[in-house]
Amino acid sequence: MATLTPTEFASAVTAITSAFGDPTRREIYLFAHESPDGVTASEVAERFDLHANVARHHLDKLAAGGYLEVTTTRPAGGAGRPSKRYRAIEEEVTLNVPVRQDDVLVQLLGRALAELGAERAAALAEEVGIEYGRAMASAMGEHSTRSFRAALHAVADALSAHGFAAHAEREGNSLRIVTQHCPFGAAVEEHPVICAVDRGMVKGMLGTLYGETSVDLVRSSADGERHCVAAVDDRA
């Protein structure tokens, strides 16, 4: 069994709590797991006596955490609105714990980026993050109609599932994503350009879930800050 550092343990707890902290959500996950063809929000709403929007919120939380996958199908004949089905990813009932990054590979990444020069390295790191963020958002299904706030919380949930222990919050008149743990470890202190990957992931996910969004990393653990903070603005 892998040994977790205190910060990795905290990150794992955050991710699992975000997905399964609500007892109804736990029951919904088991319900979806028992359905080989997956479930729809309307089926969950009927089964648990919930409003359809509440059922969809629970399902989206589980999808953002990587426990359910989303597929979209159209009714026979192609008429009517597409139907989203949520299926359990694992055959067995499991809890995903963020996997430790390989320190050697992360160090190699940092040094390779350093060889490119700061400007090109930052651009490349952000491009990779954007592409990966888009892939993460696509795994949650098509949600182009979700609100900016809902999209932001979905991004935080997905980041937590990948080891960032993230949450969305408001500070004054702005919204931001705070990550309490960096899965890249000490490598970012030596190679801060790696932080551009995080920024890109947020951009990629928000771009898919909501639309083009300005993301600015205003605090970083690489600069000695306790947490990383990304300020977001949907008016880009």
PATORGU-428742 format. One line per 8 residues: their letters; for each residue x negated, y negated, z of N, C-alpha, C, O. Coordinates in nm, 3 decimals, decimal comma, padded with zeros to 5 digits. Each point is the difference from the previous one (the first is absolute). Layout:
a) X/Y/Z/X/Y/Z/X/Y/Z/X/Y/Z | ...
***
This chain:
matltpte) -00,085/00,119/00,000/00,085/-00,119/00,000/-00,089/-00,124/00,000/-00,096/-00,008/00,076 | 00,129/-00,089/-00,162/-00,080/-00,121/-00,012/00,010/-00,084/00,127/00,108/-00,014/00,059 | -00,224/-00,043/-00,017/-00,003/-00,087/00,117/00,023/-00,144/-00,045/-00,065/-00,048/-00,093 | 00,157/-00,020/00,159/00,031/-00,138/-00,036/-00,063/-00,096/00,100/-00,005/00,027/00,120 | -00,044/-00,138/-00,171/-00,048/-00,107/00,087/00,123/-00,067/00,062/00,111/00,022/-00,048 | -00,128/-00,103/00,153/00,115/-00,070/00,059/00,079/-00,083/-00,100/00,123/-00,002/00,004 | -00,194/-00,067/-00,097/00,073/-00,081/-00,098/00,072/00,087/-00,102/00,109/-00,034/-00,045 | -00,170/00,146/00,008/00,067/00,093/-00,092/00,121/00,062/00,066/00,103/00,020/-00,065
fasavtai) -00,114/00,011/00,194/00,114/00,054/00,073/00,114/-00,101/00,003/00,116/00,035/-00,022 | -00,150/-00,162/00,051/00,102/-00,105/00,004/00,066/-00,017/-00,136/00,121/-00,021/-00,009 | -00,200/00,031/-00,096/00,053/-00,012/-00,136/00,097/00,114/-00,030/00,107/-00,021/-00,057 | -00,146/00,142/00,096/00,087/00,116/-00,024/00,131/-00,014/00,076/00,107/00,031/-00,054 | -00,114/-00,076/00,178/00,121/-00,019/00,081/00,091/-00,105/-00,064/00,121/00,017/-00,006 | -00,180/-00,126/-00,042/00,077/-00,106/-00,064/00,073/00,053/-00,122/00,119/-00,028/-00,019 | -00,189/00,104/-00,065/00,060/00,053/-00,121/00,115/00,095/00,031/00,106/-00,008/-00,062 | -00,126/00,099/00,158/00,103/00,098/00,033/00,119/-00,067/00,068/00,115/00,036/-00,027
tsafgdpt) -00,143/-00,133/00,115/00,109/-00,070/00,068/00,084/-00,079/-00,099/00,122/-00,005/00,010 | -00,189/-00,057/-00,107/00,073/-00,078/-00,101/00,096/00,088/-00,078/00,111/-00,041/-00,032 | -00,155/00,162/00,003/00,085/00,090/-00,080/00,105/00,072/00,084/00,113/00,016/-00,045 | -00,149/00,026/00,166/00,088/00,089/00,076/00,040/-00,054/00,138/00,054/00,074/00,082 | -00,080/-00,202/-00,058/00,036/-00,057/00,129/00,149/-00,005/00,025/00,044/00,000/00,115 | 00,035/-00,006/-00,221/00,145/-00,004/00,012/00,056/00,142/-00,003/-00,029/00,074/-00,094 | 00,108/-00,034/00,194/00,052/00,138/00,005/00,088/00,035/-00,120/-00,003/00,114/-00,047 | 00,080/-00,210/-00,002/00,082/00,027/-00,118/-00,088/00,029/-00,120/00,030/00,087/-00,081
rreiylfa) -00,140/-00,162/00,069/-00,091/00,021/-00,113/-00,063/00,139/00,005/-00,023/00,062/-00,103 | -00,004/-00,014/00,224/-00,054/00,135/00,012/00,100/00,103/-00,050/-00,037/00,094/-00,070 | 00,163/-00,114/00,105/00,104/00,093/-00,046/00,018/-00,008/-00,151/00,024/00,101/-00,066 | -00,036/-00,221/00,011/00,013/-00,017/-00,145/-00,113/00,073/-00,072/00,022/00,063/-00,103 | -00,143/-00,073/00,158/-00,113/00,070/-00,061/00,025/00,151/-00,003/-00,023/00,066/-00,102 | 00,070/-00,011/00,214/00,028/00,143/00,004/00,112/00,038/-00,097/-00,004/00,106/-00,063 | 00,103/-00,193/00,052/00,110/00,022/-00,093/-00,052/00,004/-00,144/00,038/00,087/-00,078 | -00,125/-00,182/00,044/-00,058/-00,004/-00,134/-00,089/00,121/-00,023/-00,003/00,056/-00,110
hespdgvt) -00,070/-00,014/00,214/-00,090/00,113/-00,012/00,076/00,129/-00,027/-00,051/00,090/-00,067 | 00,172/-00,080/00,120/00,081/00,120/-00,019/00,071/00,003/-00,135/00,065/00,099/-00,034 | -00,077/-00,208/-00,043/00,070/-00,010/-00,129/-00,102/00,011/-00,114/-00,069/-00,097/-00,029 | 00,059/00,213/-00,035/-00,100/00,020/-00,106/00,009/-00,103/-00,113/-00,102/-00,038/-00,057 | 00,223/-00,008/00,027/00,017/-00,097/-00,108/-00,009/-00,143/00,049/00,020/-00,094/-00,077 | -00,049/00,075/00,205/-00,007/-00,134/00,055/00,137/-00,054/00,037/00,101/00,068/-00,017 | -00,099/-00,189/00,066/00,125/-00,063/00,044/00,007/-00,142/-00,057/-00,101/-00,059/-00,036 | 00,222/00,006/00,030/00,020/-00,139/-00,041/00,039/-00,081/00,124/00,035/00,056/00,104
asevaerf) -00,041/-00,187/-00,118/00,037/-00,087/00,111/00,147/00,021/00,037/00,035/-00,003/00,118 | 00,050/00,023/-00,217/00,142/00,020/00,029/00,024/00,130/00,074/00,085/00,007/00,088 | -00,161/00,098/-00,122/00,014/00,127/00,070/-00,045/-00,012/00,145/00,062/00,055/00,091 | -00,170/-00,128/-00,070/-00,049/-00,022/00,137/00,100/-00,085/00,078/00,027/00,026/00,117 | 00,027/-00,129/-00,182/00,097/-00,087/00,066/00,121/00,080/00,046/00,050/-00,020/00,111 | -00,002/00,110/-00,197/00,116/00,082/00,036/-00,034/00,098/00,110/00,079/00,020/00,093 | -00,195/00,042/-00,102/-00,040/00,103/00,097/-00,018/-00,058/00,140/00,035/00,064/00,099 | -00,089/-00,187/-00,090/-00,032/-00,058/00,130/00,089/-00,119/00,037/-00,027/-00,072/00,095
dlhanvar) 00,133/00,052/-00,172/00,097/-00,107/00,027/-00,070/-00,136/00,006/00,013/-00,073/00,098 | -00,086/00,041/-00,204/-00,074/-00,125/-00,007/00,046/-00,081/-00,120/00,058/00,054/-00,094 | -00,083/-00,184/00,098/00,020/-00,081/-00,118/-00,106/00,041/-00,102/-00,112/00,035/00,038 | 00,145/-00,039/-00,166/-00,093/00,043/-00,104/-00,132/-00,077/00,005/-00,106/00,058/-00,025 | 00,112/-00,187/00,056/-00,123/-00,079/00,007/-00,089/00,044/00,116/-00,123/-00,003/-00,011 | 00,184/00,042/00,121/-00,077/00,049/00,115/-00,064/00,134/-00,035/-00,117/00,024/00,033 | 00,192/00,062/-00,098/-00,054/00,130/-00,042/-00,117/-00,019/-00,095/-00,102/00,068/00,011 | 00,117/-00,161/-00,104/-00,107/-00,028/-00,097/-00,125/-00,055/00,071/-00,113/00,033/-00,037
hhldklaa) 00,134/-00,116/00,139/-00,112/-00,054/00,076/-00,080/00,113/00,065/-00,123/00,000/-00,007 | 00,191/00,095/00,069/-00,069/00,112/00,064/-00,076/00,083/-00,103/-00,114/00,039/00,023 | 00,177/-00,013/-00,135/-00,064/00,080/-00,105/-00,123/-00,071/-00,057/-00,103/00,062/-00,026 | 00,115/-00,193/00,008/-00,113/-00,076/-00,052/-00,116/-00,002/00,098/-00,116/00,003/-00,041 | 00,145/-00,008/00,170/-00,104/00,006/00,102/-00,077/00,131/-00,010/-00,123/00,002/00,008 | 00,196/00,107/-00,024/-00,063/00,131/-00,011/-00,079/00,013/-00,129/-00,104/00,066/-00,004 | 00,154/-00,128/-00,103/-00,072/00,003/-00,127/-00,128/-00,083/00,010/-00,105/00,041/-00,051 | 00,113/-00,157/00,115/-00,118/-00,085/00,015/-00,108/00,069/00,083/-00,119/-00,021/-00,024
ggylevtt) 00,160/00,103/00,120/-00,095/00,073/00,082/-00,058/00,122/-00,067/-00,087/00,066/00,056 | 00,136/-00,034/-00,177/-00,053/00,114/-00,074/00,063/00,133/00,038/-00,056/00,105/-00,029 | 00,174/-00,108/00,093/00,066/00,124/00,041/00,106/00,044/-00,101/00,032/00,118/-00,009 | 00,023/-00,213/-00,066/00,097/00,031/-00,103/-00,047/-00,059/-00,132/-00,063/-00,106/-00,002 | 00,094/00,174/-00,108/-00,027/-00,055/-00,132/00,133/-00,038/-00,064/00,104/00,060/00,030 | -00,107/-00,159/-00,116/00,122/-00,052/-00,059/00,001/00,026/-00,150/-00,097/-00,028/-00,069 | 00,207/00,081/00,021/00,019/00,019/-00,143/00,129/-00,068/-00,041/00,095/-00,009/00,078 | -00,091/-00,040/-00,200/00,117/-00,069/-00,051/00,056/00,075/-00,119/-00,072/00,028/-00,096
trpaggag) 00,199/00,005/00,101/00,065/00,072/-00,109/00,125/-00,075/-00,043/00,067/-00,065/00,081 | -00,037/00,074/-00,208/00,121/-00,063/-00,052/00,112/00,103/-00,010/-00,025/00,118/-00,022 | 00,149/-00,163/00,038/00,113/00,092/-00,012/00,005/00,063/-00,139/-00,056/-00,055/-00,096 | 00,121/00,168/00,085/00,014/00,067/-00,128/00,061/-00,096/-00,102/00,099/-00,068/00,028 | -00,159/00,064/-00,146/00,050/-00,090/-00,103/-00,066/-00,136/00,003/00,017/-00,080/-00,092 | -00,095/00,053/00,198/-00,073/-00,126/00,008/00,082/-00,118/00,046/-00,052/-00,111/00,005 | 00,178/00,130/00,028/00,085/-00,111/00,044/-00,004/-00,012/00,152/-00,013/00,100/00,070 | 00,024/-00,223/-00,020/00,002/-00,022/00,144/-00,139/-00,030/00,054/-00,099/00,008/-00,072
rpskryra) 00,095/-00,045/00,200/-00,126/-00,037/00,064/-00,084/00,123/00,030/00,055/00,105/00,033 | -00,188/-00,116/-00,043/-00,087/00,113/00,033/00,017/00,038/00,147/00,031/-00,084/00,084 | -00,051/00,210/-00,055/00,011/00,050/00,137/-00,138/00,033/00,054/-00,079/00,068/-00,066 | 00,050/-00,115/00,187/-00,128/00,028/00,063/00,014/00,118/00,095/00,092/00,005/00,082 | -00,182/00,090/-00,096/-00,001/00,115/00,088/-00,132/00,002/00,077/-00,107/-00,024/-00,056 | 00,119/00,052/00,184/-00,116/00,004/00,089/-00,026/00,145/00,038/00,085/00,067/00,058 | -00,206/-00,019/-00,091/-00,037/00,139/00,029/-00,120/00,004/00,094/-00,088/-00,086/-00,006 | 00,087/00,188/00,092/-00,115/00,019/00,089/-00,122/00,038/-00,083/00,010/00,084/-00,090
ieeevtln) -00,124/-00,145/00,119/-00,122/00,029/-00,075/-00,060/00,133/00,040/-00,047/00,076/-00,085 | 00,047/-00,047/00,214/-00,058/00,125/00,050/00,106/00,107/00,017/00,113/-00,029/00,039 | -00,150/00,153/-00,070/00,093/00,112/00,018/00,026/00,026/00,147/00,111/00,037/00,039 | -00,213/-00,057/00,044/00,015/00,018/00,143/00,023/-00,137/00,065/-00,038/-00,102/-00,055 | 00,099/00,102/00,171/00,018/-00,124/00,076/-00,134/-00,038/00,060/-00,053/00,070/00,086 | -00,003/-00,182/-00,132/-00,132/-00,041/00,045/-00,001/-00,148/00,035/00,089/-00,075/-00,039 | -00,192/00,035/00,113/-00,025/-00,141/00,030/-00,135/-00,036/-00,059/-00,101/00,064/00,030 | 00,098/-00,165/-00,114/-00,125/-00,041/-00,063/-00,080/-00,090/00,093/00,052/-00,100/00,051
vpvrqddv) -00,177/00,136/-00,030/-00,092/-00,083/00,079/-00,102/-00,057/-00,097/-00,057/00,075/-00,079 | 00,032/-00,208/00,082/-00,097/-00,058/-00,091/-00,133/00,075/00,002/-00,053/00,030/00,107 | 00,001/00,001/-00,223/-00,124/00,076/-00,011/-00,120/-00,095/00,012/00,000/-00,108/-00,059 | -00,099/00,149/00,133/-00,120/-00,082/00,012/-00,067/-00,013/-00,135/-00,006/00,095/-00,077 | -00,045/-00,215/00,049/-00,072/-00,022/-00,123/-00,139/00,063/00,012/-00,056/00,005/00,110 | 00,001/00,043/-00,220/-00,134/00,054/-00,002/-00,098/-00,117/00,007/-00,006/-00,082/-00,092 | -00,071/00,074/00,200/-00,089/-00,115/00,020/-00,102/-00,014/-00,113/-00,033/-00,112/-00,041 | -00,017/00,224/-00,008/-00,102/-00,006/-00,106/00,059/-00,061/-00,127/-00,063/-00,084/-00,064
lvqllgra) 00,185/00,127/00,028/00,063/-00,052/-00,121/00,033/-00,148/00,014/-00,015/-00,076/-00,096 | 00,060/00,036/00,214/00,032/-00,140/00,021/-00,126/-00,086/-00,009/00,002/-00,108/-00,058 | -00,112/00,157/00,114/-00,126/-00,073/-00,009/-00,047/-00,009/-00,145/-00,050/-00,103/-00,044 | 00,066/00,212/-00,030/-00,036/00,000/-00,141/00,083/-00,102/-00,077/-00,053/-00,072/-00,085 | 00,183/00,067/00,114/00,086/-00,098/-00,065/-00,048/-00,142/00,028/-00,010/-00,082/-00,090 | -00,019/00,055/00,217/-00,044/-00,134/00,038/-00,127/-00,041/-00,071/-00,012/-00,113/-00,047 | -00,085/00,204/00,039/-00,127/-00,034/-00,064/00,017/-00,015/-00,151/-00,063/-00,086/-00,062 | 00,148/00,170/00,003/00,024/-00,011/-00,144/00,064/-00,134/-00,033/-00,035/-00,064/-00,100
laelgaer) 00,129/00,020/00,183/00,063/-00,129/-00,021/-00,100/-00,114/00,018/00,004/-00,099/-00,073 | -00,093/00,114/00,169/-00,100/-00,104/00,025/-00,091/-00,019/-00,120/-00,046/-00,111/-00,027 | 00,020/00,219/-00,046/-00,086/-00,008/-00,117/00,063/-00,083/-00,112/-00,070/-00,052/-00,087 | 00,202/00,040/00,088/00,069/-00,072/-00,106/-00,003/-00,152/00,018/00,027/-00,075/-00,093 | -00,061/00,032/00,213/00,009/-00,142/00,030/00,133/-00,030/00,064/00,099/00,067/-00,029 | -00,095/-00,167/00,117/00,118/-00,026/00,082/00,127/-00,024/-00,082/00,104/00,057/00,031 | -00,111/-00,141/-00,133/00,120/-00,037/-00,075/00,059/00,119/-00,076/00,119/00,028/00,010 | -00,204/00,042/-00,086/00,050/00,114/-00,077/00,044/00,114/00,092/00,098/00,068/-00,028
aaalaeev) -00,172/-00,048/00,138/00,035/00,107/00,093/00,137/-00,024/00,063/00,081/00,092/00,011 | -00,055/-00,217/00,030/00,128/-00,033/00,062/00,113/00,019/-00,100/00,107/00,051/00,037 | -00,128/-00,091/-00,162/00,104/00,016/-00,103/00,028/00,148/-00,026/00,116/00,040/-00,012 | -00,222/00,041/00,004/00,017/00,142/-00,025/00,069/00,068/00,117/00,090/00,083/-00,019 | -00,132/-00,117/00,141/00,060/00,061/00,118/00,149/-00,033/00,007/00,081/00,085/00,035 | -00,046/-00,210/-00,068/00,142/-00,037/00,004/00,079/00,071/-00,110/00,114/00,040/00,023 | -00,174/-00,024/-00,142/00,067/00,071/-00,108/00,032/00,143/00,039/00,109/00,051/-00,025 | -00,208/00,015/00,087/00,021/00,138/00,045/00,112/00,004/00,105/00,085/00,089/-00,003
gieygram) -00,087/-00,185/00,096/00,104/-00,005/00,103/00,137/-00,022/-00,061/00,097/00,063/00,043 | -00,088/-00,152/-00,142/00,130/-00,027/-00,064/00,054/00,126/-00,067/00,118/00,032/00,014 | -00,203/00,038/-00,087/00,044/00,121/-00,069/00,046/00,106/00,101/00,101/00,067/-00,021 | -00,178/-00,054/00,129/00,039/00,099/00,101/00,129/-00,041/00,070/00,084/00,084/00,030 | -00,070/-00,215/-00,004/00,123/-00,050/00,063/00,121/00,024/-00,087/00,107/00,036/00,050 | -00,122/-00,054/-00,180/00,111/00,026/-00,092/00,040/00,147/00,004/00,118/00,033/-00,002 | -00,218/00,055/00,008/00,029/00,143/00,008/00,073/00,034/00,129/00,092/00,082/00,000 | -00,134/-00,144/00,111/00,066/00,023/00,128/00,145/-00,045/-00,006/00,090/00,069/00,049
asamgehs) -00,066/-00,187/-00,109/00,137/-00,052/-00,009/00,085/00,085/-00,091/00,118/00,021/00,027 | -00,176/00,029/-00,136/00,075/00,084/-00,093/00,047/00,129/00,067/00,106/00,054/-00,034 | -00,187/-00,006/00,129/00,039/00,122/00,072/00,123/-00,022/00,087/00,066/00,096/00,040 | -00,034/-00,224/-00,011/00,119/-00,032/00,080/00,123/-00,013/-00,088/00,110/-00,018/00,051 | -00,127/00,027/-00,182/00,114/-00,018/-00,090/00,010/-00,143/-00,046/-00,076/-00,086/00,046 | 00,167/00,058/-00,135/00,020/-00,135/-00,053/00,085/-00,082/00,094/00,116/00,035/00,027 | -00,172/-00,143/00,025/00,072/-00,084/00,097/-00,007/-00,147/-00,040/-00,019/-00,086/00,086 | 00,034/00,057/-00,211/-00,018/-00,137/-00,047/00,103/-00,097/00,058/-00,020/-00,121/-00,005
trsfraal) 00,131/00,172/00,061/00,103/-00,088/00,053/-00,016/-00,026/00,150/00,078/-00,076/00,057 | -00,178/00,137/00,007/-00,015/-00,018/00,144/-00,044/-00,142/00,032/-00,064/-00,065/-00,083 | 00,098/00,015/00,200/-00,035/-00,135/00,041/-00,150/-00,008/00,028/-00,065/00,102/00,020 | 00,012/-00,224/-00,017/-00,142/-00,019/00,026/-00,037/00,053/00,138/-00,102/00,067/00,015 | 00,184/-00,095/00,084/-00,028/00,046/00,136/00,000/00,153/00,007/-00,086/00,060/00,064 | 00,185/00,002/-00,129/00,006/00,147/00,001/-00,121/00,059/-00,071/-00,055/00,101/00,045 | 00,013/-00,163/-00,155/-00,117/00,048/-00,072/-00,124/-00,012/00,087/-00,086/00,089/-00,001 | 00,075/-00,199/00,076/-00,115/-00,022/00,085/-00,010/00,107/00,109/-00,108/00,052/00,028
havadals) 00,221/-00,019/00,031/00,000/00,105/00,103/-00,032/00,137/-00,060/-00,065/00,082/00,064 | 00,110/-00,057/-00,187/-00,032/00,125/-00,066/-00,150/00,011/-00,026/-00,058/00,108/00,013 | -00,003/-00,220/-00,049/-00,145/-00,002/-00,022/-00,074/00,031/00,130/-00,095/00,078/00,001 | 00,140/-00,139/00,109/-00,064/00,025/00,130/00,013/00,147/00,039/-00,095/00,060/00,052 | 00,212/-00,001/-00,077/00,020/00,142/00,032/-00,095/00,088/-00,082/-00,059/00,094/00,052 | 00,046/-00,127/-00,181/-00,086/00,079/-00,087/-00,147/-00,014/00,041/-00,075/00,098/-00,002 | 00,034/-00,218/00,039/-00,137/-00,021/00,046/-00,026/00,079/00,128/-00,107/00,058/00,016 | 00,204/-00,057/00,074/-00,015/00,076/00,125/-00,017/00,148/-00,029/-00,080/00,069/00,065
ahgfaaha) 00,155/-00,019/-00,164/-00,011/00,141/-00,036/-00,138/00,032/-00,057/-00,041/00,117/-00,001 | -00,031/-00,219/-00,047/-00,134/00,020/-00,055/-00,109/-00,040/00,099/-00,117/-00,014/-00,038 | 00,154/-00,004/00,164/-00,100/-00,019/00,104/-00,029/-00,143/00,040/-00,096/-00,024/00,072 | 00,178/-00,074/-00,118/-00,028/-00,139/00,031/00,072/-00,052/00,125/-00,030/-00,111/00,044 | 00,122/00,186/00,013/00,075/-00,045/00,119/00,052/-00,142/-00,022/-00,034/-00,091/00,075 | 00,115/00,073/-00,178/00,044/-00,133/-00,043/00,142/-00,030/00,044/00,081/00,090/00,023 | -00,053/-00,220/-00,011/00,138/-00,043/00,024/00,019/-00,138/-00,063/-00,096/-00,076/-00,016 | 00,219/00,045/-00,018/00,034/-00,130/-00,057/00,055/-00,089/00,110/00,073/00,046/00,087
eregnslr) -00,108/-00,174/-00,093/00,050/-00,093/00,100/00,006/-00,141/-00,058/-00,057/-00,028/-00,105 | 00,128/-00,059/00,175/00,010/-00,140/-00,040/-00,087/-00,084/00,093/00,000/00,019/00,122 | -00,073/-00,113/-00,181/-00,077/-00,096/00,077/00,036/-00,139/-00,050/-00,042/-00,039/-00,109 | 00,120/-00,035/00,187/00,048/-00,129/-00,046/00,097/00,019/-00,115/00,100/00,071/00,012 | -00,130/-00,135/-00,125/00,086/00,012/-00,117/-00,053/00,100/-00,102/00,054/00,011/-00,110 | -00,160/00,062/00,145/-00,059/00,094/-00,095/00,013/00,143/00,050/00,015/00,026/00,119 | -00,020/00,067/-00,214/00,001/00,143/00,030/-00,138/00,057/-00,023/-00,075/-00,048/-00,085 | 00,041/00,149/00,161/-00,132/00,058/-00,014/00,002/00,148/00,037/00,092/00,048/00,066
ivtqhcpf) -00,194/00,022/-00,112/-00,019/00,140/00,036/-00,126/00,010/00,085/-00,107/-00,044/-00,041 | 00,122/00,101/00,159/-00,113/00,015/00,092/-00,040/00,147/00,004/00,083/00,087/00,025 | -00,210/-00,059/-00,051/-00,051/00,137/00,008/-00,094/00,009/00,119/-00,098/-00,075/00,010 | 00,129/00,167/00,080/-00,075/00,011/00,125/-00,114/00,099/-00,006/-00,080/00,010/00,093 | 00,072/00,064/-00,204/-00,108/00,097/-00,013/-00,038/00,012/-00,147/00,088/00,010/-00,086 | -00,216/-00,012/00,057/-00,048/00,016/-00,138/-00,056/00,141/-00,017/-00,098/00,035/00,067 | 00,156/00,047/-00,154/-00,049/00,136/-00,018/-00,138/00,006/-00,066/-00,062/00,106/-00,004 | 00,014/-00,219/-00,049/-00,134/-00,001/-00,060/-00,110/-00,013/00,103/-00,118/00,012/-00,032
gaaveehp) 00,157/-00,038/00,158/-00,096/00,000/00,109/-00,103/-00,111/-00,008/00,028/-00,110/-00,048 | -00,149/00,141/00,096/-00,106/-00,101/00,010/-00,053/-00,042/-00,136/-00,073/-00,099/-00,009 | 00,107/00,171/-00,097/-00,051/-00,032/-00,133/00,040/-00,141/-00,043/-00,074/-00,066/-00,073 | 00,192/00,018/00,119/00,044/-00,134/-00,041/-00,084/-00,109/00,063/-00,008/-00,111/-00,054 | -00,055/00,140/00,167/-00,085/-00,101/00,063/-00,125/-00,023/-00,083/-00,048/-00,113/-00,012 | -00,005/00,219/-00,046/-00,118/-00,013/-00,085/00,037/-00,044/-00,141/-00,077/-00,069/-00,066 | 00,196/00,110/00,021/00,044/-00,031/-00,136/00,142/-00,057/00,005/00,095/00,071/-00,032 | -00,078/-00,197/00,073/00,134/-00,060/00,015/00,083/00,002/-00,128/00,122/-00,013/00,006
vicavdrg) -00,187/00,030/-00,122/00,074/00,001/-00,126/00,103/00,112/-00,003/00,097/-00,007/-00,076 | -00,116/00,110/00,157/00,095/00,110/00,005/00,138/-00,049/00,043/00,101/00,061/-00,035 | -00,097/-00,171/00,110/00,128/-00,054/00,045/00,089/-00,039/-00,119/00,122/-00,005/00,013 | -00,184/-00,021/-00,128/00,079/-00,035/-00,118/00,089/00,116/-00,043/00,103/-00,022/-00,064 | -00,143/00,145/00,097/00,085/00,116/-00,031/00,131/-00,011/00,076/00,107/00,024/-00,056 | -00,115/-00,059/00,186/00,121/-00,015/00,082/00,093/-00,106/-00,060/00,120/00,022/-00,014 | -00,179/-00,137/-00,020/00,079/-00,108/-00,057/00,068/00,045/-00,130/00,117/-00,031/-00,025 | -00,192/00,105/-00,055/00,056/00,050/-00,124/00,114/00,098/00,022/00,099/-00,001/-00,073
mvkgmlgt) -00,112/00,087/00,175/00,107/00,096/00,029/00,129/-00,073/00,036/00,108/00,038/-00,045 | -00,120/-00,144/00,126/00,119/-00,078/00,037/00,059/-00,065/-00,123/00,122/00,003/-00,019 | -00,206/-00,061/-00,066/00,048/-00,063/-00,123/00,069/00,100/-00,091/00,108/-00,026/-00,052 | -00,171/00,142/00,035/00,056/00,102/-00,089/00,136/00,051/00,047/00,092/00,017/-00,080 | -00,081/00,007/00,211/00,127/00,050/00,053/00,109/-00,105/-00,009/00,111/00,028/-00,044 | -00,143/-00,151/00,087/00,101/-00,105/-00,004/00,041/-00,033/-00,144/00,116/-00,028/-00,027 | -00,213/00,032/-00,064/00,031/-00,027/-00,139/00,098/00,100/-00,058/00,083/-00,036/-00,082 | -00,093/00,161/00,125/00,090/00,105/-00,048/00,134/-00,004/00,073/00,105/00,016/-00,062
lygetsvd) -00,109/-00,036/00,194/00,122/00,006/00,079/00,084/-00,128/-00,009/00,122/00,005/00,014 | -00,189/-00,117/-00,037/00,073/-00,127/00,003/-00,028/-00,087/-00,122/00,093/-00,043/-00,069 | -00,218/00,017/00,041/-00,039/-00,089/-00,109/-00,134/-00,063/00,033/-00,054/00,020/00,109 | 00,000/-00,095/-00,202/-00,131/-00,060/00,019/-00,005/-00,082/00,129/00,086/-00,085/00,025 | -00,186/00,112/00,056/-00,011/-00,061/00,131/-00,143/-00,043/00,029/-00,094/00,074/-00,028 | 00,078/-00,193/00,082/-00,132/-00,048/00,040/-00,040/00,065/00,132/00,078/-00,001/00,096 | -00,197/00,057/-00,091/-00,051/00,064/00,122/-00,137/-00,059/00,032/-00,089/00,000/-00,084 | 00,074/-00,050/00,206/-00,125/-00,064/00,041/-00,047/00,063/00,132/00,070/-00,007/00,100
lvrssadg) -00,189/00,067/-00,102/-00,054/00,060/00,122/-00,058/-00,112/00,086/-00,109/-00,049/-00,027 | 00,183/00,010/00,131/-00,040/-00,116/00,081/-00,086/00,038/00,120/-00,071/-00,084/00,055 | 00,077/00,209/-00,013/-00,085/00,049/00,107/-00,047/00,140/-00,036/00,074/00,077/-00,062 | -00,196/-00,046/00,101/-00,055/00,130/-00,035/-00,089/00,052/00,111/-00,076/-00,075/00,062 | 00,087/00,206/-00,036/-00,086/00,061/00,101/-00,145/-00,005/-00,044/-00,091/00,006/00,083 | 00,068/-00,017/-00,216/-00,136/-00,010/-00,050/-00,067/-00,130/00,044/-00,123/-00,009/00,003 | 00,204/-00,091/00,032/-00,051/-00,129/00,046/00,001/-00,010/00,153/-00,017/-00,108/00,056 | 00,038/00,222/00,009/00,000/00,001/00,146/00,135/-00,019/00,064/00,010/-00,004/00,123
erhcvaav) 00,096/-00,008/-00,204/00,134/-00,015/00,055/00,048/00,134/00,056/-00,047/00,106/-00,041 | 00,140/-00,113/00,134/00,051/00,122/00,062/00,087/00,078/-00,098/-00,004/00,123/-00,003 | 00,085/-00,195/-00,077/00,087/00,062/-00,098/-00,017/-00,068/-00,135/-00,050/-00,112/-00,008 | 00,093/00,182/-00,097/00,005/-00,060/-00,133/00,142/-00,056/-00,021/00,099/00,065/00,035 | -00,091/-00,183/-00,091/00,129/-00,064/-00,022/00,009/-00,047/-00,145/-00,085/-00,076/-00,046 | 00,188/00,121/-00,023/00,025/-00,042/-00,138/00,125/-00,087/-00,003/00,110/00,047/00,032 | -00,127/-00,173/-00,070/00,115/-00,089/-00,014/00,062/00,022/-00,138/-00,073/00,011/-00,100 | 00,205/-00,004/00,093/00,066/00,027/-00,127/00,099/-00,110/-00,032/00,058/-00,062/00,090
ddra) -00,040/00,037/-00,218/00,089/-00,106/-00,047/00,069/00,048/-00,125/-00,065/00,029/-00,100 | 00,199/-00,019/00,104/00,076/00,051/-00,114/00,030/-00,109/-00,102/00,074/00,024/-00,095 | -00,130/-00,142/00,112/00,026/-00,109/-00,094/-00,107/-00,012/-00,108/-00,010/-00,102/-00,068 | -00,070/00,210/00,054/-00,110/-00,004/-00,098/00,057/-00,018/-00,141/-00,076/-00,006/-00,096
***
